[in-house]
Amino acid sequence: MIKFWSITILIFAVSTYLISKFTLKSYRSETGERIWRYGYGRSTYWRVLTLCSIAITILTMFVLYWIGIPIV
């Protein structure tokens, strides 16, 4: 079970980092500095980023299971 959680946390952390690295500057410039600074833009961005990272993690774990790589 430790192997499962280690792989899951690693996939989640890497996907979150990569998505934020590629999208943070563009989203921040689209929303504007004032909206970003006062919370609404920032909280929406991180909420959507977290949901996307969770979806990528679940899909990756499903594909690993489907291929036959022992996770648990």
C-alpha positions, 0 to 999 in steps of 0.5 A: 500500500505504501508503494501505491501512495508513493506513486500516486503522490509522485504523479500528483506532484509532478502533474501539478508542477508541470501544469502550473509551470506552463499555465500560470503566467498566461492565466495571470496575465489574462485575469489581470493583476488586480483580480489575481492579487485580491484572491478571486483569480488566484483561488479559481486558478488553483482550484482548477489546477488541483482538479486537473491534477487529480484527473491526470493522476486517476487516469495515469493510475488506471492506465498503469493498472490496465497495462498490468503494472503491479501498483498495489 
